[in-house]
Amino acid sequence: MTSSALLVMDVQRDVVAIADDGSGYLLRLRGAIEGARASGIPVIYVVLGLRPGDPEVSPRNRVMANVLRAGLFTEGAPGTGIHPDIAPRQGDVVVTKRRGSAFSGSDLDLVLRARDIDSLVLTGIATSAVVLSTLWRAVDMDLGITVLTDACLDTDPEVHRMLTEKLFPQWADVFTVEEWLDAIASR
């Protein structure tokens, strides 16, 4: 029997302000979080946090250099905090990462091993960044993977559609939040 965890990735104030499309994303995500908690599935929040002075950012990394120019993700800055509409509760784990994947520069692997978690349910912003890079790393780690399509969001809807409809189904189970909640309720 597998042991799953729901990952809520990069749903930070500044990211939501940039990416939220007004479609009810946070409401759907909150439904997934509440459904996971009700089913005894741990919720693990993953945030991108950079130390003041950005010692972990190389000028050769275009993505991270752009993040710095935009003034995003400095640890302790208000915009780096998890969005209050889906805030962690007592007992939820918050993991800080230093790059795109939830595993990059974080102790996520340690948390998963300590809890005997071998399957991940992926949600977050952006589909083409944290979700994609975390999925690839999880594939390499032989973890079971589920992606909740409408609990992922991207600033480019066409990229989101292509990833969730064409690429992700090759390596993961792909559901909407409602489909996933129905599946975990029937177990």
N, C-alpha and C positions, 0 to 999 in steps of 0.2 A: 504494500500500500504506500502511496506517495504522500509526502507531507509538503504542502504548498504554503507560499507566502505571497501576499499582494504587495508589489512594489509601486509606490507612488513617487514618481521621479520628476524632479525639477519643476514642481508646481509651486514656484516661488513668486512672491508679489510682482517683481519686475517682469518675470517671464509671462505671467498671466496678463499683465498690462499690455505687453507686446502682442501676444498670440491669441487672446480670447476673442472668438468670433461672434459672440453674442448668441450662440446656439444652445446654451444651457450646459456647456461642458462641465463646469464645476458641480452643478446639480447631479449630473450623471455620475461623475467621479465620486461624489459623496455617497450616492446610492451603492456603488461598488464597495466603498470602504465600509459602510454600515452593514452590507450583506456579508462581507468577509468577517467582520467582527462577530456578527450573529451566528456565523457558521464555525467559529473558532479558528479561523484562518488568520495568522498574524499579519499585521500591516506594518510594513517597513517603508519609511520615508527616506528618500535619497535627495540630497541637495548638493548643488555645486557651490563650493566655498573656497575662496582664494585668500591666503594670508595677506595682511597689509604689507605693501611693498612687492607683492606678487613674486616671491622667490621661485615658485614652481612653474612660471610661465617663460617659455623660450620665445625669442623673437622669430624663430623659424616656424613656429606653430601658428599658421594664419588664423585659425578659428579662435584660439586663445588670445592672440594679439587683437583681434576684432572685439572680443569680449572686454579687454582692457580699455580700448578706445571708447567703448560705449559706457564705461564706468560701472559694469555689472559685476555682481557676485563677490564683492569684498565681504569677508566674514564680519558679522556685526552690523552691517549696513541694513537699514530697514527693508529695502527692496529685496534683500537676499533671504529674508524670512519666508517660511512656508505660508501660503495664502491662508488667511484665517477661516475661510469657508470650509476648508478641509483639514484643519489643524489636528496635529497628533493629540492623542489622549494618553493618560497614564498607562504605561506598559508598552506603548508603541516605541519602536526603535527608530532613531534618526541617524542616518549614515551620511557623512560628508565625503564627497569625492572631489578630485582635483582636475578631472578631465571629462570627456564626453560620456564614457561608459560608467555605469553605476559601480563597476568593479575597479575603475582606474584611480589609484591613490587612496582607496578607501579600505575599510575593514569588513566590507559586505561578505566576502567569502568566509571569513571567520565567524560572523554572525550566523550565516546559513549552516555551516558545519556544526556549530555549537547547538543549534536547534534541530539538527537532522533534517533540514529542509532540502528537498531534491527537485522541487518544481516551483517555477515562478510564474506569477500572473503579472504581466507588464502593463503599466499605465504611465502617462506622463506627457510632458511637452519638451521637446518636439519629437514627433514621430521619426523624422529624418535625422535626429541627433541622438539623444539619450536612449530612446526606445530601440532604434536600429543598432547602435553600438553595444548596448546591453544584451540584446538578442544574440548578436554574433558571439559575444563572449560566453554567454550561457550555453549556446550550441557547442562550443569548444570544451565546455566543462561537463558535457553530457547531462545537463539539467533538463527537466521537462519544462516546456514553455507554452504559455497561453498569452495571447495578446487580446486586450479588450479594445476593439477598434474605436468605439465612440468615447472611450476614456483616454484616448490618445489624441493629440492635437498638433497641428503643424501650421506654420504661417503660409504654406503653399498647399492648398487643398488637393491639387492634382498629384503632388508628390505623396501626400498622405494616402490618397486613394490607390495609387500604384503600389505602394509598399504594403498596405493592408489587404489589397485584393490579389496582388500578383506575387509578391516576394515572400511576405511573412507566412502564407499558408504552406510554403515548401518546408518550413522548419518548425512551425508552431501550430497549435490549435488557435483558431481565430474566431472570436465571438463578439457580439455586442454585450454591453453590460446586462441587459435584460436576459439574453440567452444564457449567459454565464450564471446569473443569479438563479434562473430556473434549473440549471444543471446542478449547482451545488445544493439547492433545496431538495432535490430528488435523490441525493445520495444517502 
